[in-house]
Amino acid sequence: MLSIDKNQVMIEHYRELTLVSETRIQVTMKSYRITIDGEQLHVLALGKDEILLEGSVQNLAFAYEK
């Protein structure tokens, strides 16, 4: 589940947070990977099955994995 509101992104049911930088965040889900590109990106909250991100999102991409 992915929710976007203003400069915040909530990702639920993730498997792994694989990359965090000020310009890119990658999250692995069950069968795909989410890549968020932007500026001043950071993790606001990290729970067992959800992540809250904040920053200026410029691009969001899904890549399906086998």
mmCIF file of the N, C-alpha and C atoms, coordinates in Angstrom:
data_MODEL
# 
_entry.id   MODEL 
# 
loop_
_atom_site.group_PDB 
_atom_site.id 
_atom_site.type_symbol 
_atom_site.label_atom_id 
_atom_site.label_alt_id 
_atom_site.label_comp_id 
_atom_site.label_asym_id 
_atom_site.label_entity_id 
_atom_site.label_seq_id 
_atom_site.pdbx_PDB_ins_code 
_atom_site.Cartn_x 
_atom_site.Cartn_y 
_atom_site.Cartn_z 
_atom_site.occupancy 
_atom_site.B_iso_or_equiv 
_atom_site.pdbx_formal_charge 
_atom_site.auth_seq_id 
_atom_site.auth_comp_id 
_atom_site.auth_asym_id 
_atom_site.auth_atom_id 
_atom_site.pdbx_PDB_model_num 
ATOM 1   N N  . MET A 1 1  ? 0.848  -1.168  0.000   1.00 0.00 ? 1  MET A N  1 
ATOM 2   C CA . MET A 1 1  ? 0.000  0.000   0.000   1.00 0.00 ? 1  MET A CA 1 
ATOM 3   C C  . MET A 1 1  ? 0.894  1.232   0.000   1.00 0.00 ? 1  MET A C  1 
ATOM 4   N N  . LEU A 1 2  ? 0.576  2.184   -0.827  1.00 0.00 ? 2  LEU A N  1 
ATOM 5   C CA . LEU A 1 2  ? 1.340  3.408   -0.968  1.00 0.00 ? 2  LEU A CA 1 
ATOM 6   C C  . LEU A 1 2  ? 0.375  4.577   -0.870  1.00 0.00 ? 2  LEU A C  1 
ATOM 7   N N  . SER A 1 3  ? 0.673  5.530   0.015   1.00 0.00 ? 3  SER A N  1 
ATOM 8   C CA . SER A 1 3  ? -0.144 6.730   0.170   1.00 0.00 ? 3  SER A CA 1 
ATOM 9   C C  . SER A 1 3  ? 0.754  7.949   0.045   1.00 0.00 ? 3  SER A C  1 
ATOM 10  N N  . ILE A 1 4  ? 0.296  8.945   -0.719  1.00 0.00 ? 4  ILE A N  1 
ATOM 11  C CA . ILE A 1 4  ? 1.064  10.171  -0.905  1.00 0.00 ? 4  ILE A CA 1 
ATOM 12  C C  . ILE A 1 4  ? 0.187  11.341  -0.493  1.00 0.00 ? 4  ILE A C  1 
ATOM 13  N N  . ASP A 1 5  ? 0.730  12.221  0.378   1.00 0.00 ? 5  ASP A N  1 
ATOM 14  C CA . ASP A 1 5  ? 0.015  13.399  0.837   1.00 0.00 ? 5  ASP A CA 1 
ATOM 15  C C  . ASP A 1 5  ? 1.014  14.535  0.993   1.00 0.00 ? 5  ASP A C  1 
ATOM 16  N N  . LYS A 1 6  ? 0.881  15.553  0.175   1.00 0.00 ? 6  LYS A N  1 
ATOM 17  C CA . LYS A 1 6  ? 1.799  16.703  0.177   1.00 0.00 ? 6  LYS A CA 1 
ATOM 18  C C  . LYS A 1 6  ? 3.227  16.208  -0.006  1.00 0.00 ? 6  LYS A C  1 
ATOM 19  N N  . ASN A 1 7  ? 4.103  16.419  0.954   1.00 0.00 ? 7  ASN A N  1 
ATOM 20  C CA . ASN A 1 7  ? 5.504  16.005  0.845   1.00 0.00 ? 7  ASN A CA 1 
ATOM 21  C C  . ASN A 1 7  ? 5.802  14.740  1.641   1.00 0.00 ? 7  ASN A C  1 
ATOM 22  N N  . GLN A 1 8  ? 4.769  13.938  1.921   1.00 0.00 ? 8  GLN A N  1 
ATOM 23  C CA . GLN A 1 8  ? 4.974  12.714  2.682   1.00 0.00 ? 8  GLN A CA 1 
ATOM 24  C C  . GLN A 1 8  ? 4.490  11.499  1.893   1.00 0.00 ? 8  GLN A C  1 
ATOM 25  N N  . VAL A 1 9  ? 5.229  10.394  2.050   1.00 0.00 ? 9  VAL A N  1 
ATOM 26  C CA . VAL A 1 9  ? 4.876  9.135   1.408   1.00 0.00 ? 9  VAL A CA 1 
ATOM 27  C C  . VAL A 1 9  ? 4.848  8.050   2.493   1.00 0.00 ? 9  VAL A C  1 
ATOM 28  N N  . MET A 1 10 ? 3.738  7.331   2.588   1.00 0.00 ? 10 MET A N  1 
ATOM 29  C CA . MET A 1 10 ? 3.601  6.215   3.517   1.00 0.00 ? 10 MET A CA 1 
ATOM 30  C C  . MET A 1 10 ? 3.607  4.931   2.703   1.00 0.00 ? 10 MET A C  1 
ATOM 31  N N  . ILE A 1 11 ? 4.534  4.025   3.051   1.00 0.00 ? 11 ILE A N  1 
ATOM 32  C CA . ILE A 1 11 ? 4.622  2.731   2.387   1.00 0.00 ? 11 ILE A CA 1 
ATOM 33  C C  . ILE A 1 11 ? 4.359  1.658   3.434   1.00 0.00 ? 11 ILE A C  1 
ATOM 34  N N  . GLU A 1 12 ? 3.349  0.839   3.176   1.00 0.00 ? 12 GLU A N  1 
ATOM 35  C CA . GLU A 1 12 ? 2.991  -0.232  4.107   1.00 0.00 ? 12 GLU A CA 1 
ATOM 36  C C  . GLU A 1 12 ? 3.355  -1.591  3.506   1.00 0.00 ? 12 GLU A C  1 
ATOM 37  N N  . HIS A 1 13 ? 3.612  -2.549  4.372   1.00 0.00 ? 13 HIS A N  1 
ATOM 38  C CA . HIS A 1 13 ? 3.899  -3.937  4.008   1.00 0.00 ? 13 HIS A CA 1 
ATOM 39  C C  . HIS A 1 13 ? 5.186  -4.073  3.187   1.00 0.00 ? 13 HIS A C  1 
ATOM 40  N N  . TYR A 1 14 ? 6.209  -3.344  3.565   1.00 0.00 ? 14 TYR A N  1 
ATOM 41  C CA . TYR A 1 14 ? 7.487  -3.427  2.860   1.00 0.00 ? 14 TYR A CA 1 
ATOM 42  C C  . TYR A 1 14 ? 8.298  -4.601  3.396   1.00 0.00 ? 14 TYR A C  1 
ATOM 43  N N  . ARG A 1 15 ? 9.284  -5.008  2.625   1.00 0.00 ? 15 ARG A N  1 
ATOM 44  C CA . ARG A 1 15 ? 10.188 -6.077  3.066   1.00 0.00 ? 15 ARG A CA 1 
ATOM 45  C C  . ARG A 1 15 ? 11.520 -5.526  3.544   1.00 0.00 ? 15 ARG A C  1 
ATOM 46  N N  . GLU A 1 16 ? 12.089 -4.567  2.770   1.00 0.00 ? 16 GLU A N  1 
ATOM 47  C CA . GLU A 1 16 ? 13.414 -4.068  3.114   1.00 0.00 ? 16 GLU A CA 1 
ATOM 48  C C  . GLU A 1 16 ? 13.600 -2.648  2.578   1.00 0.00 ? 16 GLU A C  1 
ATOM 49  N N  . LEU A 1 17 ? 14.226 -1.825  3.374   1.00 0.00 ? 17 LEU A N  1 
ATOM 50  C CA . LEU A 1 17 ? 14.648 -0.491  2.955   1.00 0.00 ? 17 LEU A CA 1 
ATOM 51  C C  . LEU A 1 17 ? 16.072 -0.654  2.443   1.00 0.00 ? 17 LEU A C  1 
ATOM 52  N N  . THR A 1 18 ? 16.272 -0.551  1.127   1.00 0.00 ? 18 THR A N  1 
ATOM 53  C CA . THR A 1 18 ? 17.561 -0.924  0.538   1.00 0.00 ? 18 THR A CA 1 
ATOM 54  C C  . THR A 1 18 ? 18.484 0.251   0.252   1.00 0.00 ? 18 THR A C  1 
ATOM 55  N N  . LEU A 1 19 ? 17.953 1.463   0.135   1.00 0.00 ? 19 LEU A N  1 
ATOM 56  C CA . LEU A 1 19 ? 18.790 2.630   -0.144  1.00 0.00 ? 19 LEU A CA 1 
ATOM 57  C C  . LEU A 1 19 ? 18.138 3.873   0.419   1.00 0.00 ? 19 LEU A C  1 
ATOM 58  N N  . VAL A 1 20 ? 18.931 4.678   1.126   1.00 0.00 ? 20 VAL A N  1 
ATOM 59  C CA . VAL A 1 20 ? 18.440 5.953   1.643   1.00 0.00 ? 20 VAL A CA 1 
ATOM 60  C C  . VAL A 1 20 ? 19.513 7.006   1.406   1.00 0.00 ? 20 VAL A C  1 
ATOM 61  N N  . SER A 1 21 ? 19.169 8.033   0.654   1.00 0.00 ? 21 SER A N  1 
ATOM 62  C CA . SER A 1 21 ? 20.031 9.196   0.482   1.00 0.00 ? 21 SER A CA 1 
ATOM 63  C C  . SER A 1 21 ? 19.123 10.419  0.386   1.00 0.00 ? 21 SER A C  1 
ATOM 64  N N  . GLU A 1 22 ? 19.703 11.595  0.328   1.00 0.00 ? 22 GLU A N  1 
ATOM 65  C CA . GLU A 1 22 ? 18.893 12.817  0.232   1.00 0.00 ? 22 GLU A CA 1 
ATOM 66  C C  . GLU A 1 22 ? 18.175 12.934  -1.104  1.00 0.00 ? 22 GLU A C  1 
ATOM 67  N N  . THR A 1 23 ? 18.622 12.176  -2.117  1.00 0.00 ? 23 THR A N  1 
ATOM 68  C CA . THR A 1 23 ? 18.027 12.286  -3.440  1.00 0.00 ? 23 THR A CA 1 
ATOM 69  C C  . THR A 1 23 ? 17.346 11.005  -3.929  1.00 0.00 ? 23 THR A C  1 
ATOM 70  N N  . ARG A 1 24 ? 17.525 9.879   -3.223  1.00 0.00 ? 24 ARG A N  1 
ATOM 71  C CA . ARG A 1 24 ? 16.900 8.625   -3.653  1.00 0.00 ? 24 ARG A CA 1 
ATOM 72  C C  . ARG A 1 24 ? 16.640 7.697   -2.475  1.00 0.00 ? 24 ARG A C  1 
ATOM 73  N N  . ILE A 1 25 ? 15.449 7.080   -2.495  1.00 0.00 ? 25 ILE A N  1 
ATOM 74  C CA . ILE A 1 25 ? 15.093 6.053   -1.511  1.00 0.00 ? 25 ILE A CA 1 
ATOM 75  C C  . ILE A 1 25 ? 14.540 4.862   -2.280  1.00 0.00 ? 25 ILE A C  1 
ATOM 76  N N  . GLN A 1 26 ? 15.027 3.655   -1.954  1.00 0.00 ? 26 GLN A N  1 
ATOM 77  C CA . GLN A 1 26 ? 14.523 2.434   -2.571  1.00 0.00 ? 26 GLN A CA 1 
ATOM 78  C C  . GLN A 1 26 ? 13.986 1.508   -1.491  1.00 0.00 ? 26 GLN A C  1 
ATOM 79  N N  . VAL A 1 27 ? 12.820 0.950   -1.779  1.00 0.00 ? 27 VAL A N  1 
ATOM 80  C CA . VAL A 1 27 ? 12.157 0.042   -0.854  1.00 0.00 ? 27 VAL A CA 1 
ATOM 81  C C  . VAL A 1 27 ? 11.764 -1.217  -1.621  1.00 0.00 ? 27 VAL A C  1 
ATOM 82  N N  . THR A 1 28 ? 12.098 -2.382  -1.071  1.00 0.00 ? 28 THR A N  1 
ATOM 83  C CA . THR A 1 28 ? 11.727 -3.650  -1.689  1.00 0.00 ? 28 THR A CA 1 
ATOM 84  C C  . THR A 1 28 ? 10.420 -4.144  -1.071  1.00 0.00 ? 28 THR A C  1 
ATOM 85  N N  . MET A 1 29 ? 9.489  -4.485  -1.951  1.00 0.00 ? 29 MET A N  1 
ATOM 86  C CA . MET A 1 29 ? 8.208  -5.037  -1.538  1.00 0.00 ? 29 MET A CA 1 
ATOM 87  C C  . MET A 1 29 ? 8.223  -6.534  -1.863  1.00 0.00 ? 29 MET A C  1 
ATOM 88  N N  . LYS A 1 30 ? 7.086  -7.199  -1.764  1.00 0.00 ? 30 LYS A N  1 
ATOM 89  C CA . LYS A 1 30 ? 7.026  -8.644  -2.009  1.00 0.00 ? 30 LYS A CA 1 
ATOM 90  C C  . LYS A 1 30 ? 7.436  -9.001  -3.436  1.00 0.00 ? 30 LYS A C  1 
ATOM 91  N N  . SER A 1 31 ? 6.897  -8.315  -4.436  1.00 0.00 ? 31 SER A N  1 
ATOM 92  C CA . SER A 1 31 ? 7.192  -8.677  -5.818  1.00 0.00 ? 31 SER A CA 1 
ATOM 93  C C  . SER A 1 31 ? 7.664  -7.500  -6.679  1.00 0.00 ? 31 SER A C  1 
ATOM 94  N N  . TYR A 1 32 ? 7.958  -6.364  -6.056  1.00 0.00 ? 32 TYR A N  1 
ATOM 95  C CA . TYR A 1 32 ? 8.442  -5.219  -6.813  1.00 0.00 ? 32 TYR A CA 1 
ATOM 96  C C  . TYR A 1 32 ? 9.290  -4.310  -5.926  1.00 0.00 ? 32 TYR A C  1 
ATOM 97  N N  . ARG A 1 33 ? 9.957  -3.356  -6.573  1.00 0.00 ? 33 ARG A N  1 
ATOM 98  C CA . ARG A 1 33 ? 10.791 -2.386  -5.874  1.00 0.00 ? 33 ARG A CA 1 
ATOM 99  C C  . ARG A 1 33 ? 10.254 -0.993  -6.183  1.00 0.00 ? 33 ARG A C  1 
ATOM 100 N N  . ILE A 1 34 ? 10.172 -0.154  -5.170  1.00 0.00 ? 34 ILE A N  1 
ATOM 101 C CA . ILE A 1 34 ? 9.754  1.235   -5.329  1.00 0.00 ? 34 ILE A CA 1 
ATOM 102 C C  . ILE A 1 34 ? 10.997 2.112   -5.218  1.00 0.00 ? 34 ILE A C  1 
ATOM 103 N N  . THR A 1 35 ? 11.192 2.992   -6.201  1.00 0.00 ? 35 THR A N  1 
ATOM 104 C CA . THR A 1 35 ? 12.287 3.952   -6.169  1.00 0.00 ? 35 THR A CA 1 
ATOM 105 C C  . THR A 1 35 ? 11.694 5.353   -6.174  1.00 0.00 ? 35 THR A C  1 
ATOM 106 N N  . ILE A 1 36 ? 12.088 6.140   -5.195  1.00 0.00 ? 36 ILE A N  1 
ATOM 107 C CA . ILE A 1 36 ? 11.615 7.521   -5.076  1.00 0.00 ? 36 ILE A CA 1 
ATOM 108 C C  . ILE A 1 36 ? 12.809 8.440   -5.260  1.00 0.00 ? 36 ILE A C  1 
ATOM 109 N N  . ASP A 1 37 ? 12.719 9.326   -6.235  1.00 0.00 ? 37 ASP A N  1 
ATOM 110 C CA . ASP A 1 37 ? 13.759 10.323  -6.479  1.00 0.00 ? 37 ASP A CA 1 
ATOM 111 C C  . ASP A 1 37 ? 13.215 11.696  -6.101  1.00 0.00 ? 37 ASP A C  1 
ATOM 112 N N  . GLY A 1 38 ? 14.085 12.526  -5.550  1.00 0.00 ? 38 GLY A N  1 
ATOM 113 C CA . GLY A 1 38 ? 13.658 13.864  -5.169  1.00 0.00 ? 38 GLY A CA 1 
ATOM 114 C C  . GLY A 1 38 ? 14.777 14.616  -4.489  1.00 0.00 ? 38 GLY A C  1 
ATOM 115 N N  . GLU A 1 39 ? 14.387 15.548  -3.636  1.00 0.00 ? 39 GLU A N  1 
ATOM 116 C CA . GLU A 1 39 ? 15.337 16.375  -2.897  1.00 0.00 ? 39 GLU A CA 1 
ATOM 117 C C  . GLU A 1 39 ? 14.965 16.368  -1.423  1.00 0.00 ? 39 GLU A C  1 
ATOM 118 N N  . GLN A 1 40 ? 15.965 16.409  -0.585  1.00 0.00 ? 40 GLN A N  1 
ATOM 119 C CA . GLN A 1 40 ? 15.796 16.453  0.872   1.00 0.00 ? 40 GLN A CA 1 
ATOM 120 C C  . GLN A 1 40 ? 14.913 15.312  1.367   1.00 0.00 ? 40 GLN A C  1 
ATOM 121 N N  . LEU A 1 41 ? 15.108 14.123  0.811   1.00 0.00 ? 41 LEU A N  1 
ATOM 122 C CA . LEU A 1 41 ? 14.341 12.946  1.227   1.00 0.00 ? 41 LEU A CA 1 
ATOM 123 C C  . LEU A 1 41 ? 14.913 12.395  2.526   1.00 0.00 ? 41 LEU A C  1 
ATOM 124 N N  . HIS A 1 42 ? 14.023 11.994  3.425   1.00 0.00 ? 42 HIS A N  1 
ATOM 125 C CA . HIS A 1 42 ? 14.463 11.359  4.665   1.00 0.00 ? 42 HIS A CA 1 
ATOM 126 C C  . HIS A 1 42 ? 13.320 10.537  5.252   1.00 0.00 ? 42 HIS A C  1 
ATOM 127 N N  . VAL A 1 43 ? 13.698 9.624   6.136   1.00 0.00 ? 43 VAL A N  1 
ATOM 128 C CA . VAL A 1 43 ? 12.743 8.741   6.797   1.00 0.00 ? 43 VAL A CA 1 
ATOM 129 C C  . VAL A 1 43 ? 12.274 9.420   8.077   1.00 0.00 ? 43 VAL A C  1 
ATOM 130 N N  . LEU A 1 44 ? 10.964 9.642   8.184   1.00 0.00 ? 44 LEU A N  1 
ATOM 131 C CA . LEU A 1 44 ? 10.389 10.227  9.398   1.00 0.00 ? 44 LEU A CA 1 
ATOM 132 C C  . LEU A 1 44 ? 10.105 9.166   10.449  1.00 0.00 ? 44 LEU A C  1 
ATOM 133 N N  . ALA A 1 45 ? 9.593  8.022   9.998   1.00 0.00 ? 45 ALA A N  1 
ATOM 134 C CA . ALA A 1 45 ? 9.254  6.941   10.924  1.00 0.00 ? 45 ALA A CA 1 
ATOM 135 C C  . ALA A 1 45 ? 9.471  5.609   10.220  1.00 0.00 ? 45 ALA A C  1 
ATOM 136 N N  . LEU A 1 46 ? 9.986  4.653   10.983  1.00 0.00 ? 46 LEU A N  1 
ATOM 137 C CA . LEU A 1 46 ? 10.260 3.330   10.453  1.00 0.00 ? 46 LEU A CA 1 
ATOM 138 C C  . LEU A 1 46 ? 9.701  2.308   11.429  1.00 0.00 ? 46 LEU A C  1 
ATOM 139 N N  . GLY A 1 47 ? 8.677  1.592   10.976  1.00 0.00 ? 47 GLY A N  1 
ATOM 140 C CA . GLY A 1 47 ? 8.071  0.571   11.815  1.00 0.00 ? 47 GLY A CA 1 
ATOM 141 C C  . GLY A 1 47 ? 8.309  -0.811  11.226  1.00 0.00 ? 47 GLY A C  1 
ATOM 142 N N  . LYS A 1 48 ? 7.751  -1.805  11.877  1.00 0.00 ? 48 LYS A N  1 
ATOM 143 C CA . LYS A 1 48 ? 7.935  -3.187  11.434  1.00 0.00 ? 48 LYS A CA 1 
ATOM 144 C C  . LYS A 1 48 ? 7.393  -3.411  10.029  1.00 0.00 ? 48 LYS A C  1 
ATOM 145 N N  . ASP A 1 49 ? 6.278  -2.786  9.690   1.00 0.00 ? 49 ASP A N  1 
ATOM 146 C CA . ASP A 1 49 ? 5.700  -3.006  8.363   1.00 0.00 ? 49 ASP A CA 1 
ATOM 147 C C  . ASP A 1 49 ? 5.295  -1.728  7.637   1.00 0.00 ? 49 ASP A C  1 
ATOM 148 N N  . GLU A 1 50 ? 5.745  -0.560  8.131   1.00 0.00 ? 50 GLU A N  1 
ATOM 149 C CA . GLU A 1 50 ? 5.446  0.677   7.427   1.00 0.00 ? 50 GLU A CA 1 
ATOM 150 C C  . GLU A 1 50 ? 6.564  1.702   7.585   1.00 0.00 ? 50 GLU A C  1 
ATOM 151 N N  . ILE A 1 51 ? 6.703  2.526   6.546   1.00 0.00 ? 51 ILE A N  1 
ATOM 152 C CA . ILE A 1 51 ? 7.722  3.566   6.509   1.00 0.00 ? 51 ILE A CA 1 
ATOM 153 C C  . ILE A 1 51 ? 7.040  4.876   6.148   1.00 0.00 ? 51 ILE A C  1 
ATOM 154 N N  . LEU A 1 52 ? 7.383  5.949   6.846   1.00 0.00 ? 52 LEU A N  1 
ATOM 155 C CA . LEU A 1 52 ? 6.895  7.276   6.509   1.00 0.00 ? 52 LEU A CA 1 
ATOM 156 C C  . LEU A 1 52 ? 8.085  8.093   6.042   1.00 0.00 ? 52 LEU A C  1 
ATOM 157 N N  . LEU A 1 53 ? 8.009  8.576   4.795   1.00 0.00 ? 53 LEU A N  1 
ATOM 158 C CA . LEU A 1 53 ? 9.085  9.344   4.182   1.00 0.00 ? 53 LEU A CA 1 
ATOM 159 C C  . LEU A 1 53 ? 8.625  10.781  3.977   1.00 0.00 ? 53 LEU A C  1 
ATOM 160 N N  . GLU A 1 54 ? 9.592  11.703  3.934   1.00 0.00 ? 54 GLU A N  1 
ATOM 161 C CA . GLU A 1 54 ? 9.265  13.102  3.693   1.00 0.00 ? 54 GLU A CA 1 
ATOM 162 C C  . GLU A 1 54 ? 10.322 13.719  2.791   1.00 0.00 ? 54 GLU A C  1 
ATOM 163 N N  . GLY A 1 55 ? 9.911  14.674  1.995   1.00 0.00 ? 55 GLY A N  1 
ATOM 164 C CA . GLY A 1 55 ? 10.818 15.399  1.120   1.00 0.00 ? 55 GLY A CA 1 
ATOM 165 C C  . GLY A 1 55 ? 10.088 15.844  -0.136  1.00 0.00 ? 55 GLY A C  1 
ATOM 166 N N  . SER A 1 56 ? 10.832 16.444  -1.033  1.00 0.00 ? 56 SER A N  1 
ATOM 167 C CA . SER A 1 56 ? 10.285 16.904  -2.300  1.00 0.00 ? 56 SER A CA 1 
ATOM 168 C C  . SER A 1 56 ? 10.400 15.774  -3.322  1.00 0.00 ? 56 SER A C  1 
ATOM 169 N N  . VAL A 1 57 ? 9.307  15.071  -3.550  1.00 0.00 ? 57 VAL A N  1 
ATOM 170 C CA . VAL A 1 57 ? 9.295  13.919  -4.462  1.00 0.00 ? 57 VAL A CA 1 
ATOM 171 C C  . VAL A 1 57 ? 9.176  14.418  -5.897  1.00 0.00 ? 57 VAL A C  1 
ATOM 172 N N  . GLN A 1 58 ? 10.113 13.997  -6.747  1.00 0.00 ? 58 GLN A N  1 
ATOM 173 C CA . GLN A 1 58 ? 10.098 14.386  -8.155  1.00 0.00 ? 58 GLN A CA 1 
ATOM 174 C C  . GLN A 1 58 ? 9.709  13.228  -9.061  1.00 0.00 ? 58 GLN A C  1 
ATOM 175 N N  . ASN A 1 59 ? 10.021 12.005  -8.638  1.00 0.00 ? 59 ASN A N  1 
ATOM 176 C CA . ASN A 1 59 ? 9.708  10.831  -9.460  1.00 0.00 ? 59 ASN A CA 1 
ATOM 177 C C  . ASN A 1 59 ? 9.505  9.622   -8.558  1.00 0.00 ? 59 ASN A C  1 
ATOM 178 N N  . LEU A 1 60 ? 8.540  8.785   -8.927  1.00 0.00 ? 60 LEU A N  1 
ATOM 179 C CA . LEU A 1 60 ? 8.273  7.555   -8.199  1.00 0.00 ? 60 LEU A CA 1 
ATOM 180 C C  . LEU A 1 60 ? 8.129  6.445   -9.233  1.00 0.00 ? 60 LEU A C  1 
ATOM 181 N N  . ALA A 1 61 ? 8.914  5.369   -9.086  1.00 0.00 ? 61 ALA A N  1 
ATOM 182 C CA . ALA A 1 61 ? 8.890  4.294   -10.082 1.00 0.00 ? 61 ALA A CA 1 
ATOM 183 C C  . ALA A 1 61 ? 8.724  2.940   -9.406  1.00 0.00 ? 61 ALA A C  1 
ATOM 184 N N  . PHE A 1 62 ? 8.030  2.032   -10.117 1.00 0.00 ? 62 PHE A N  1 
ATOM 185 C CA . PHE A 1 62 ? 7.848  0.646   -9.689  1.00 0.00 ? 62 PHE A CA 1 
ATOM 186 C C  . PHE A 1 62 ? 8.593  -0.251  -10.655 1.00 0.00 ? 62 PHE A C  1 
ATOM 187 N N  . ALA A 1 63 ? 9.356  -1.192  -10.137 1.00 0.00 ? 63 ALA A N  1 
ATOM 188 C CA . ALA A 1 63 ? 10.029 -2.177  -10.973 1.00 0.00 ? 63 ALA A CA 1 
ATOM 189 C C  . ALA A 1 63 ? 9.649  -3.551  -10.451 1.00 0.00 ? 63 ALA A C  1 
ATOM 190 N N  . TYR A 1 64 ? 8.965  -4.335  -11.282 1.00 0.00 ? 64 TYR A N  1 
ATOM 191 C CA . TYR A 1 64 ? 8.553  -5.685  -10.877 1.00 0.00 ? 64 TYR A CA 1 
ATOM 192 C C  . TYR A 1 64 ? 9.751  -6.620  -10.914 1.00 0.00 ? 64 TYR A C  1 
ATOM 193 N N  . GLU A 1 65 ? 9.859  -7.466  -9.897  1.00 0.00 ? 65 GLU A N  1 
ATOM 194 C CA . GLU A 1 65 ? 10.948 -8.418  -9.782  1.00 0.00 ? 65 GLU A CA 1 
ATOM 195 C C  . GLU A 1 65 ? 10.383 -9.826  -9.768  1.00 0.00 ? 65 GLU A C  1 
ATOM 196 N N  . LYS A 1 66 ? 11.152 -10.767 -10.289 1.00 0.00 ? 66 LYS A N  1 
ATOM 197 C CA . LYS A 1 66 ? 10.714 -12.164 -10.305 1.00 0.00 ? 66 LYS A CA 1 
ATOM 198 C C  . LYS A 1 66 ? 11.221 -12.885 -9.102  1.00 0.00 ? 66 LYS A C  1 
# 
